[in-house]
Amino acid sequence: MTAPRLPLFLLLAGVLGLAGCSTHQPVSLYQLDSGSPAQPAQSAGMAVLLGPVVVADYLQRETLLQRQNDGSLQGSTDGRWAGSLSSDINQLMLRQVAGHLDSQRVVLAPAPLGFAPDVQVLLTITRLDSGVSQPAILDAQWRLIDRRGQVRDNRIVHLQEEHAGSTASQVQAQGVLLQHLAEQLSIALKPLANQPAVAEAPRKQAPAQPKAAAPEKPKMPMAVPIRTDMEVFRF
């Protein structure tokens, strides 16, 4: 009785197995393209503190977002970020800026102990996304703070890059946008490399303490004679 049912059972198992394989396709992992930045050679080049780098909240996720024609965002079904997007952005900007400035003294915030930067870069990235039919767009703002704590440059940047439509080409286009941002930032940084040294404020000398006056010797009262039967002197 069970022999005729066996082929049907195997057929159902095979169909379910194929359905499972089709619904659990591997998802591709992506990282930003850092390009080919030059290796900085100067160990005593311009000292730059890069950061804090603030990335928009909507980018703080592993999901690779796709911009739709109506402006909305949807998570990609065939790809996601391989790690932290914020970390990728930091490392890409660090390598690109160091290469453009030819300086080994470009570090990410927070500054290491004893590091005195010529300039600090405060960078905010408010948009970095793309879609199948939408170009890759980067919106950012930077402020450059010199060693005296003065704002030397404040700039809002909008960049756009076309792509072929695939997820891989979109990620590549976003990396290219960040490379362009690093190049523009480096151009703004270079004039601040020759800042005059900050003169130390002269130390105020403590006012001289007045010499303590010598204590006066007590004066002896003069004797006053009192006329009585006996001559008595009162002091």
C-alpha positions in Angstrom: 0.0 0.0 0.0 2.9 2.4 0.7 4.9 1.7 -2.5 2.7 3.9 -4.8 2.9 6.8 -2.4 6.7 7.0 -2.2 7.3 8.7 -5.5 4.7 11.4 -4.7 6.4 12.1 -1.3 9.8 12.4 -3.0 8.3 14.8 -5.6 6.9 17.0 -2.9 10.2 17.1 -1.0 12.0 18.1 -4.2 9.6 20.9 -5.0 9.9 22.2 -1.4 13.6 22.0 -1.6 13.7 24.0 -4.8 11.4 26.6 -3.3 13.6 27.0 -0.3 16.7 27.5 -2.5 14.9 30.2 -4.5 13.9 32.2 -1.4 17.3 32.0 0.3 19.6 33.4 -2.4 22.9 34.8 -1.1 22.9 38.6 -0.6 25.9 40.5 -2.0 28.0 42.6 0.4 29.4 45.9 -0.6 32.0 48.4 0.5 32.7 51.9 -0.7 35.4 52.3 -3.4 38.4 54.1 -1.9 39.9 54.6 -5.3 43.7 54.6 -5.6 44.9 57.3 -3.2 48.6 58.2 -3.2 50.7 56.9 -0.4 51.8 60.0 1.7 55.6 60.2 2.1 56.0 63.2 4.4 56.1 62.2 8.1 56.2 65.9 9.1 53.5 67.2 6.7 50.4 69.1 7.6 48.7 68.0 10.8 45.0 67.5 10.3 42.4 66.3 12.7 39.6 64.8 10.6 36.4 64.7 12.5 34.1 64.3 14.2 32.5 63.0 11.0 28.7 63.0 11.4 26.7 60.8 9.1 22.9 61.2 8.7 20.8 58.9 10.9 19.1 57.2 8.0 22.5 55.8 6.8 23.2 54.2 10.1 22.2 50.7 9.1 23.5 47.7 7.2 20.7 47.9 4.6 21.7 49.4 1.3 19.0 51.9 0.6 17.5 52.6 -2.9 16.1 56.0 -3.8 12.8 55.7 -5.7 11.4 58.0 -8.3 9.0 59.6 -5.8 11.9 60.4 -3.5 11.2 57.6 -1.0 13.8 55.1 0.2 13.5 51.3 0.1 15.9 48.6 1.3 17.8 46.8 -1.4 16.8 43.1 -1.8 20.0 41.9 -3.4 22.7 43.7 -1.4 23.7 45.3 1.9 26.8 47.0 3.4 29.6 44.7 4.5 30.1 46.6 7.7 29.6 50.1 9.2 29.0 52.7 6.5 30.3 55.4 8.8 33.5 53.6 9.3 34.0 53.1 5.6 33.4 56.8 5.0 35.9 57.7 7.7 38.6 55.5 6.3 38.0 56.6 2.7 38.2 60.3 3.7 41.3 59.7 5.8 43.3 58.0 3.0 42.2 60.4 0.3 43.0 63.6 2.3 46.3 62.2 3.5 47.2 61.3 -0.1 46.2 64.7 -1.5 48.2 66.5 1.3 51.1 64.1 1.1 51.1 63.9 4.9 51.3 61.1 7.4 49.9 63.4 10.0 46.2 63.1 9.2 44.3 61.4 12.0 40.7 60.7 12.8 39.0 62.2 15.8 39.4 61.9 18.7 42.9 63.2 18.6 45.6 61.0 20.1 47.4 62.3 23.2 49.9 65.0 22.4 48.7 65.6 18.8 48.5 69.3 18.0 46.7 69.8 14.7 47.2 72.7 12.3 43.5 72.5 11.5 40.5 70.5 12.5 37.8 69.4 10.0 34.2 69.2 11.2 32.4 67.2 8.5 28.7 66.4 8.3 27.2 64.2 5.6 23.5 64.7 5.3 22.8 62.6 2.2 24.5 59.7 0.4 22.3 57.4 -1.7 21.2 56.4 -5.2 18.6 54.3 -7.0 18.2 52.2 -10.1 17.0 55.2 -12.1 18.3 57.9 -9.7 21.9 59.2 -9.7 24.2 59.0 -6.8 23.9 62.2 -4.7 26.1 63.4 -1.9 25.2 66.4 0.3 27.8 67.5 2.9 29.1 70.4 4.9 32.5 71.1 6.4 34.0 73.7 8.7 37.8 74.2 9.1 39.0 75.3 12.5 42.6 76.7 12.7 45.0 76.3 15.6 43.7 79.4 17.2 40.1 78.0 17.2 38.9 80.4 14.5 36.6 79.2 11.7 38.7 79.6 8.5 36.3 78.0 6.0 32.6 76.9 6.0 31.2 75.2 2.9 28.1 73.4 1.8 28.7 70.8 -1.0 26.3 69.1 -3.4 27.8 66.4 -5.7 26.1 64.1 -8.2 27.3 61.1 -10.2 25.6 59.0 -12.8 25.8 55.1 -12.9 24.7 52.1 -14.9 21.8 51.1 -12.7 23.1 48.0 -11.0 23.7 47.9 -7.3 27.5 47.5 -7.8 27.6 50.5 -10.1 25.6 52.6 -7.5 28.1 51.7 -4.7 31.0 52.6 -7.0 29.4 56.0 -7.9 28.9 56.8 -4.2 32.6 56.0 -3.5 33.5 58.3 -6.4 31.5 61.1 -4.9 33.3 60.8 -1.6 36.6 60.9 -3.5 35.6 64.1 -5.1 34.6 65.5 -1.7 38.0 64.6 -0.3 39.7 66.3 -3.2 37.8 69.6 -2.7 38.4 69.4 1.0 42.1 69.0 0.5 42.2 72.1 -1.8 40.6 74.1 1.0 43.1 72.7 3.6 46.3 73.5 1.8 46.4 77.2 2.4 46.2 76.6 6.2 49.4 74.6 6.2 51.6 77.8 6.7 49.9 79.3 9.7 52.1 81.4 11.9 52.9 79.9 15.2 50.7 80.8 18.1 52.7 83.0 20.4 52.5 82.1 24.0 50.9 84.7 26.2 53.5 86.2 28.5 53.3 85.0 32.0 52.3 87.7 34.5 54.8 88.2 37.3 53.4 88.0 40.7 53.3 91.4 42.3 56.2 92.0 44.7 55.1 91.4 48.3 55.8 94.5 50.4 58.4 94.0 53.0 57.0 93.5 56.4 57.7 96.5 58.6 59.9 95.8 61.6 57.9 95.7 64.8 58.2 99.0 66.8 59.9 98.7 70.1 57.5 99.4 72.9 58.1 102.9 74.3 58.9 103.1 78.0 56.5 105.4 79.8 58.1 108.4 81.4 58.3 108.4 85.1 56.0 111.0 86.7 56.9 112.0 90.2 54.0 112.1 92.7 54.4 114.5 95.6 53.7 112.7 98.9 55.6 112.3 102.0 57.7 109.9 100.2 58.9 110.4 96.7 57.3 107.6 94.7 57.7 107.1 91.0 54.7 105.6 89.1 55.1 103.9 85.8 
